[in-house]
Amino acid sequence: MSGFKRFVLQGNLVEIAVAFVMAAAFGVVVKAFVDVLMSLIGKIFGKPDFSGIHPGGVPIGVFITTLVFFIIVAAAVYFFVVKPYELAKDRFSASGEETPSADVALLTEIRDLLARREGV
């Protein structure tokens, strides 16, 4: 039972749950944004749904509608999630020289000691 308790209370599980809830909410916002843009496209081309396009009897309108939807969603995710995340990461990341890990520091110390020993 303690193993299950540790699993449930582990930080990663809570972070994933929060991310899932936020993604679902963001999906609703993006869908509403896509609906607005598709209605604007509909004002330009006469209707917001391209499903009725069948050149030569081939139903490519559904593909065009889905492609436009995908491009709008990808742009929304990029400009509202990826770019702000990269900017925040760059701003709050440690500027300056990174400290080497313990094994690299140990190997460097051994190298320096061997170099001094050979010089003697």
Phi, psi and omega in degrees: 000325181292328177296319177295318179299317178297319179297314183292322184271000179295142185300322184296322181295318179295318179297319179294319179297316178296317179298321179295315179296317179295322179295320178296317178294319179295325178299321178294318179296316180295321179297318177296320178296319178296319178299320178296313180295322179293326177291325175294320175298322178297326177295325181283313186261001176103327175206148185280356182243124182268011184299336182280359181279118180224070179291124180067022180082002180266122184279079180267355181298321179297319178296318180297316178299315180294322179295317178297317178301314180298316181296320179294317179296315179299318179294318179297316179296318182295311186280335182256348179237303188293308182298311178299324178296315179296319179296317179294320180296318179294322182290317187263356178287154182293119176271143182116190185282135178280145177279138181289156179292169185298320181291323178292319179297319179296316179295322178296318179296318178297317178300315181295320178296318178295322179295319178292324181293320180288333180284343183280000000 
